[in-house]
Amino acid sequence: MSKAVLAALENYHCGRDLICLSSILSVLNTTNVLKSLPQNMKCSDGDFMTLLNIMNDVLLVKQSVQADQFDLDRFCKAKGLDCIRHIIKQALDRYTSLEKAFQSSSTYRQEAQIRSGNWEYVAKSLLAGYSDNVFVSMKDLQEKTHQYGRYKDTIDLAVLDLQSTLVRSISEAPVSIVLARDVRYSTAVRSTAILSFIGEIKPSWIECPTVRNIKISDEELTHLHSVLPRLLHPKMRKQYPEIEKRIACITDSKRTMVDLYNSIKGRGATRETRMEAVAWIAVCKFHCKLEGGFVRDWVIGHYREPQQRANDPKSWIQYSTTPKGQRIPYMNRDIVPADLDCHLPLDRYFDIDKFRDELYKFDLTCEVIREDWRYVLLIDENAPTGPFTMDLIEPHVALTHDRIDLDVSNLSLEKDYPHEIGMRIDITQSPYSIELETIVQNIINKHFQVLRPLDTLVNDRIKKMTQRQWTQIGEPTNYIPRPYVKYNAVLVPLPPSSTLYQALLGTIKTIGTSVRIISIDEIKNPLLEDTYEAMKKIIARECKGNPNERKLYHGTKGDAIHGIVEDGFDDRFFSPTGAWGHGAYFADDPRKSHNYTAANSTNQTGVIFYSKVTLGKESIMNQKDNKLTSAPKGFHSVQGTVFSYREYIVYRYAQALPYLKITYTAKQK
């Protein structure tokens, strides 16, 4: 109710109405009082307005006469309220107490005197405090006339209290949406609840955020749960025992309050131990999952920047402004560890106010900024150990966070896994095959691998890491999650800002001045990738470890476009009339491949595949030989040099992998 009163004072200009309502509701435990009310006192808007009207009537009479002349007995008899006289008296005493309290408040003195009498404003104020108690009639959903389902989870069923003014006969349509103060369960088995003290709500009034649980499929649930935490291999555990101690500080729910207190206020407390304690509250009390930079930099690497201590801690805080005008705090990039990143739990409601209460128990100050997809917290702004920020990310956003930029940023920690480490995204499968121990060793060595196409954002992150003395290893690869079981392949747009996109844009435009790229999609087809990688290893074994892999172009048209995405370069459909026989033909110049495309009759687009091709040992041929059905003995492919453009021909099914699908328009041949 306190939240409702505050909303009435600050937002809806009905402070007096909510103070009156809270006065009488605070002395009511059952709805029996509603049964004995005269019919003319009942309001069609529901029980809240009925009680408010009673309070308004009695206060109107009381304030119109001298204090010693007001006779409550006479008033109750005149209004037919004898049976609830004792309740009205208690409510008046409560109102008098609240009135004095607000009169002494310079902030809310005037607002507490504003009366609207408008149920819409009163209802919106009540929604601020009781948004979880919104119920919708099941008649519209399941033809159950008397039952209501909780708005955020219609499995939670209820019926209206029979004493309520909103009860309808079976022949009448029920009220569509109601707001209840009390949701009572009559038995230990929580089958059907009883809604008491209710009011009718219009859908357009529900302006406050209302959480509604959405059922997800088993595949989505598996995707969200990522890779379960596991122990490091025994050799690494023995080599780095301190890692598990830091994990336990965050994930061990049996950690004592004394231990937490020492981490926050003890003689040896530091910014990092205070961050561990906040992470422990999020993980162990609110079932969040900790991910990102803190796991990498502190839990595994135990890195901190000593020069940061010489600066004024407040200077570490910087701000960015969102399109909506919100100022979002973040830490200077030189501060390590910088922040905490947590995903909120999928299976339970998260209350930011309760989270703040837990922090305040340890005198941890906290400023909260709410965005659509996360809470941003600025913690310890004025603490001598230094401030830090925290992101609490909504669980539904995890479905969109299915990519990873750096391998070393992919670790996660969960409640009651005091020695184990998990992965946010599963990168253990081929063709990436990056194991947990590899990531941990990379962090300890300050190495990292890029797993996303290079663009402005990724380049900025690479720059930040290198400025912290980290070293990039290997060539950047692009991690794409596997398609769901019922699909063979998935197409993922390549960002136009990426380095590869821009490089291909320049190359494709050599076809002609009229060329315009519509899209470039990366192809994820796990079965084809596994088969191709196996063939590449076989050829590499025959070529002293060098499979001679190149990225080449292949133009096609019609049904072959979909066929290549789904089944790759299938030798059953190789060209039988090519200059070098029955094989799959590729070129290093898209102008050659363009000659084998045709405009789609619907949108006039053509398609060229940018493919990975394992050439192995090439047989260079400067004359045609259209009888070939395989590469010459001792070779794995043919390079034809007869025509204006070089051609590359492979003859086995898994020697080529469609990598990118380039859709474009151009003036046709």
Residue pairs with C-beta under 8 A, 6 or more apart in sequence:
1 22
1 25
1 26
1 129
2 129
3 128
3 129
4 18
4 22
4 125
4 126
4 127
4 128
4 129
4 130
5 15
5 18
5 19
5 22
5 125
5 129
6 128
7 18
7 124
7 125
7 128
7 129
8 14
8 15
8 17
8 18
8 19
8 121
8 122
8 125
9 15
9 18
9 108
9 111
9 112
10 111
11 124
11 125
11 128
12 116
12 121
12 122
12 124
12 125
13 111
13 114
13 116
13 121
14 114
14 115
14 116
14 118
14 121
14 122
14 125
15 102
15 108
15 111
15 112
15 113
15 114
16 112
16 113
16 114
16 115
17 52
17 115
17 116
17 117
17 121
17 122
17 125
18 122
18 125
18 126
19 95
19 98
19 99
19 102
19 112
20 52
20 55
20 56
20 59
20 95
21 48
21 51
21 52
21 55
21 122
22 94
22 98
23 55
23 91
23 92
23 94
23 95
23 98
24 51
24 52
24 54
24 55
24 87
24 88
24 91
24 94
25 51
25 181
25 197
26 91
26 94
27 87
27 90
27 91
27 94
28 51
28 87
28 197
30 196
31 47
31 161
31 163
31 164
31 196
31 197
32 163
33 84
33 87
34 42
34 47
34 50
34 163
34 164
34 165
35 163
36 83
36 84
37 50
37 54
37 80
37 81
37 84
38 79
38 80
38 81
41 50
41 53
41 54
41 79
41 80
41 81
42 50
42 165
43 49
43 50
43 53
43 119
43 165
44 165
45 119
45 199
45 200
46 119
46 164
46 165
46 166
46 178
46 198
46 199
46 200
47 164
47 165
47 166
47 197
47 198
47 199
48 119
48 122
48 123
48 126
48 181
48 197
48 198
48 199
49 119
49 122
49 199
50 165
51 197
52 122
54 81
54 88
55 91
55 95
56 115
56 117
57 79
58 72
58 75
58 88
58 92
59 92
59 95
61 70
61 75
62 70
62 92
72 85
72 88
72 89
72 92
73 85
75 81
76 82
76 84
76 85
76 88
81 88
99 112
102 108
102 109
102 112
103 109
103 112
105 112
116 122
119 199
120 202
120 205
122 199
123 179
123 199
123 201
123 202
123 205
124 205
124 207
124 208
126 179
126 181
126 199
127 134
127 179
127 201
127 205
127 206
127 207
127 208
128 208
130 179
130 180
130 181
131 206
131 208
131 209
131 210
132 150
132 152
132 349
133 150
133 179
133 180
133 181
133 183
133 195
134 150
134 151
134 152
134 177
134 178
134 179
134 201
134 206
134 210
135 148
135 149
135 150
135 151
135 158
135 177
135 178
135 179
135 180
135 195
136 148
136 149
136 151
136 154
136 176
136 177
137 147
137 148
137 174
137 175
137 176
137 177
138 144
138 147
138 148
138 149
138 154
138 157
139 145
139 173
139 174
140 176
141 149
141 154
145 170
145 174
146 159
146 160
146 170
146 174
147 157
147 158
147 159
147 192
148 157
148 158
148 159
148 160
148 178
148 195
149 155
149 156
149 157
149 158
150 156
150 158
151 177
151 210
151 212
152 210
152 211
152 212
152 213
153 212
153 213
156 193
157 191
157 192
157 193
158 180
158 183
158 192
158 193
158 194
158 195
159 192
159 193
159 194
159 195
160 166
160 167
160 178
160 194
160 195
160 198
161 167
161 194
161 195
161 196
161 197
161 198
163 196
164 195
164 196
164 197
164 198
166 175
166 178
166 198
166 199
166 200
168 174
168 175
175 200
176 200
177 200
177 201
177 202
177 203
178 195
178 198
178 199
178 200
178 201
179 198
179 199
179 201
180 195
180 196
180 197
180 198
181 196
181 197
181 198
182 195
182 196
182 197
183 193
183 194
183 195
183 196
184 193
184 194
184 196
185 192
185 193
185 194
186 192
186 194
211 349
214 396
216 224
219 484
219 485
220 399
221 346
223 399
223 402
223 481
224 346
224 395
224 398
224 399
226 412
226 422
226 423
226 424
226 425
226 426
227 422
227 423
227 424
227 425
227 426
227 428
228 422
229 412
229 413
229 414
229 417
229 420
229 421
229 422
230 420
230 421
230 422
230 436
231 237
231 419
231 420
232 240
232 243
232 421
232 436
232 437
232 440
233 437
236 437
236 440
236 441
237 244
237 419
240 440
240 444
242 302
243 299
243 300
243 440
244 418
244 419
246 276
246 298
246 299
246 302
247 299
247 413
247 417
247 418
247 419
247 420
247 421
248 255
248 418
248 419
249 255
249 263
249 273
249 276
249 280
250 276
250 279
250 280
250 283
250 290
250 299
250 413
251 280
251 283
251 284
251 413
251 414
251 415
251 416
251 417
251 418
252 280
252 284
252 416
252 418
253 284
253 415
253 416
255 280
255 284
260 277
260 280
260 362
261 362
262 268
262 269
263 269
263 273
263 274
263 276
263 277
264 273
264 274
264 277
264 362
264 363
264 364
265 362
265 363
269 385
270 385
271 380
271 383
271 385
271 386
271 388
272 298
272 304
272 337
274 364
274 380
274 383
274 385
274 388
275 294
275 298
275 337
275 340
275 388
276 298
277 362
277 364
278 340
278 359
278 364
278 379
278 390
279 290
279 294
279 340
279 342
279 413
281 355
281 358
281 359
282 288
282 290
282 340
282 342
282 355
282 390
282 392
283 289
283 290
283 342
283 413
283 414
283 415
284 415
284 416
285 358
286 344
286 345
286 350
286 354
286 355
287 345
287 347
287 348
287 415
288 342
288 343
288 344
288 345
288 350
288 392
289 342
289 343
289 345
289 412
289 413
289 414
289 422
290 340
290 341
290 342
290 412
290 413
290 414
291 341
291 342
291 343
291 411
291 412
291 413
291 424
292 339
292 340
292 341
292 409
293 337
293 338
293 339
293 341
293 409
294 337
294 338
294 339
294 340
294 341
295 411
295 412
295 413
295 421
296 408
296 409
296 411
296 443
297 303
297 304
297 336
297 337
297 338
298 304
298 337
299 411
299 413
300 411
300 421
300 440
300 443
300 444
301 443
301 444
301 446
303 336
303 337
304 336
304 337
305 334
305 335
305 336
305 468
307 334
308 316
308 334
308 335
308 336
308 386
309 386
313 383
313 384
313 385
313 386
313 387
314 381
314 382
314 387
315 332
316 331
316 332
316 335
316 386
316 387
317 329
317 330
317 331
317 332
317 378
317 381
317 387
318 329
318 330
318 331
318 332
319 327
319 328
319 329
319 330
320 327
320 328
320 330
321 327
321 328
322 328
322 371
326 369
326 371
327 369
328 369
328 371
328 376
329 367
329 369
329 376
329 378
329 389
330 338
330 339
330 389
331 338
331 339
331 387
331 388
331 389
332 338
333 464
333 467
335 386
336 468
337 388
338 388
338 389
339 388
339 389
339 390
339 391
340 388
340 389
340 390
340 391
341 390
341 391
341 393
342 390
342 391
342 392
342 393
343 393
343 395
343 397
343 398
344 350
344 392
344 393
344 394
344 395
345 395
346 395
346 398
350 392
352 368
352 370
352 375
352 392
355 392
356 366
356 368
359 365
359 366
359 379
360 366
364 379
364 380
365 379
365 380
365 381
365 382
365 383
366 377
366 378
366 379
367 377
367 378
367 379
367 381
368 375
368 376
368 377
369 375
369 376
369 377
369 378
370 376
373 393
373 394
373 397
374 391
374 392
374 393
374 394
374 397
375 391
375 392
376 389
376 390
376 391
377 389
377 390
377 391
377 392
378 387
378 389
379 387
379 388
379 389
379 390
380 386
380 387
380 388
381 387
393 401
401 424
402 425
402 481
403 425
403 451
403 452
403 479
403 480
403 481
404 410
404 424
404 425
404 427
404 451
404 452
404 479
405 450
405 451
405 452
405 457
405 458
405 461
406 448
406 449
406 450
406 451
406 461
406 465
407 427
407 434
407 438
407 439
407 442
407 448
407 449
407 451
408 439
408 442
408 443
408 447
408 448
408 449
410 423
410 424
410 425
410 427
410 439
411 421
411 422
411 423
411 424
411 436
411 439
412 421
412 422
412 423
412 424
413 421
413 422
414 422
421 436
421 440
423 436
423 439
425 479
425 481
426 481
427 434
427 451
427 479
428 434
428 435
428 436
429 482
429 526
430 529
430 530
430 533
431 477
431 529
431 530
431 533
432 451
432 477
432 479
434 449
442 448
442 449
442 473
446 468
446 469
446 470
446 471
447 470
447 471
447 472
447 473
448 465
448 470
448 471
448 472
448 473
449 472
449 473
449 474
449 476
449 477
450 458
450 462
450 472
450 474
450 476
450 477
451 476
451 477
451 478
451 479
452 458
452 476
452 478
452 479
453 476
453 478
453 494
453 495
453 498
453 499
453 500
453 501
454 462
454 476
454 498
454 499
454 500
455 495
455 497
455 498
455 499
456 497
458 476
462 472
465 472
466 472
478 522
480 490
480 492
480 522
480 524
481 490
481 524
482 490
482 524
482 526
483 489
483 490
483 524
483 525
483 526
488 525
488 527
488 566
488 567
489 523
489 524
489 525
489 528
489 565
489 566
490 523
490 524
490 525
491 521
491 522
491 523
491 524
491 565
491 661
492 521
492 522
492 524
493 519
493 520
493 521
493 522
494 500
494 501
494 520
494 521
494 522
494 660
495 501
496 502
501 520
504 517
504 520
504 610
504 660
504 662
505 517
507 590
508 515
508 517
508 590
508 608
508 662
508 664
509 515
510 589
510 590
510 591
511 590
511 591
511 594
511 666
512 666
512 667
514 665
514 666
514 667
515 664
515 665
515 666
516 664
516 665
516 666
517 662
517 663
517 664
518 605
518 663
518 664
518 665
519 661
519 662
519 663
520 610
520 660
520 661
520 662
520 663
521 660
521 661
521 663
522 659
522 660
523 565
523 658
523 659
523 660
523 661
525 565
525 566
525 568
525 658
528 567
528 568
528 654
528 657
528 658
529 657
531 568
531 653
531 654
532 568
532 612
532 614
532 654
532 655
532 656
532 657
534 654
535 614
535 652
535 654
535 655
536 547
536 549
536 614
537 547
539 547
539 548
539 614
539 616
539 636
539 655
540 546
540 547
542 616
542 617
542 636
543 616
543 617
543 636
547 614
547 615
547 616
548 614
548 615
548 616
548 617
548 618
548 636
549 612
549 613
549 614
549 615
550 588
550 612
550 613
550 615
550 648
551 610
551 611
551 612
551 613
551 659
552 586
552 587
552 588
552 610
552 611
552 613
552 648
553 586
553 587
553 588
553 589
553 590
553 592
553 593
553 608
553 609
553 610
553 611
554 564
554 569
554 584
554 585
554 586
554 587
554 593
554 596
554 608
554 609
554 611
554 656
554 658
555 590
555 592
555 593
555 594
555 595
555 596
555 597
555 606
555 607
555 608
555 609
556 564
556 596
556 597
556 607
556 609
557 596
557 597
557 598
557 606
557 607
558 598
560 573
561 607
561 661
563 570
563 573
564 609
564 658
565 658
565 661
568 653
568 654
568 656
568 657
568 658
569 584
569 611
569 650
569 653
569 655
569 656
569 658
570 653
571 582
571 584
571 651
571 652
571 653
574 582
574 583
574 584
574 651
575 582
575 583
575 584
575 585
576 582
577 626
578 585
578 626
578 649
579 624
579 625
579 626
579 640
579 642
579 643
579 647
580 621
580 624
580 625
580 626
580 628
580 638
580 640
580 647
580 649
581 625
581 626
581 627
581 628
581 629
581 649
581 651
582 628
582 629
582 651
583 628
583 629
583 638
583 649
583 650
583 651
584 649
584 650
584 651
584 655
584 656
585 647
585 648
585 649
586 593
586 611
586 613
586 647
586 648
586 649
586 650
586 656
587 593
587 645
587 646
587 647
587 648
588 645
588 646
588 648
589 645
589 646
590 608
591 645
592 644
592 645
592 647
593 608
594 606
594 608
594 666
594 669
595 669
597 606
597 607
597 608
598 606
598 668
599 605
599 606
599 665
599 668
600 606
604 665
605 663
605 664
605 665
606 663
606 664
606 665
606 666
606 668
607 661
607 662
607 663
607 664
608 662
608 664
609 658
609 659
609 660
609 661
609 662
610 659
610 660
610 661
610 662
611 656
611 657
611 658
611 659
611 660
612 656
612 657
612 659
613 637
613 648
613 650
613 655
613 656
613 657
614 636
614 650
614 655
614 656
615 636
615 637
615 639
615 648
615 650
615 655
616 635
616 636
616 637
617 634
617 635
617 636
617 637
618 635
618 636
618 637
618 638
618 639
618 648
619 631
619 632
619 635
619 637
619 638
619 639
620 639
620 641
621 638
621 639
621 640
621 641
621 642
622 641
622 642
623 642
624 640
624 642
628 638
628 649
628 651
629 651
630 651
630 652
631 637
631 638
631 649
631 650
631 651
632 638
636 650
636 655
637 648
637 649
637 650
637 651
637 655
638 648
638 649
639 646
639 647
639 648
639 649
640 646
640 647
640 648
640 649
650 656
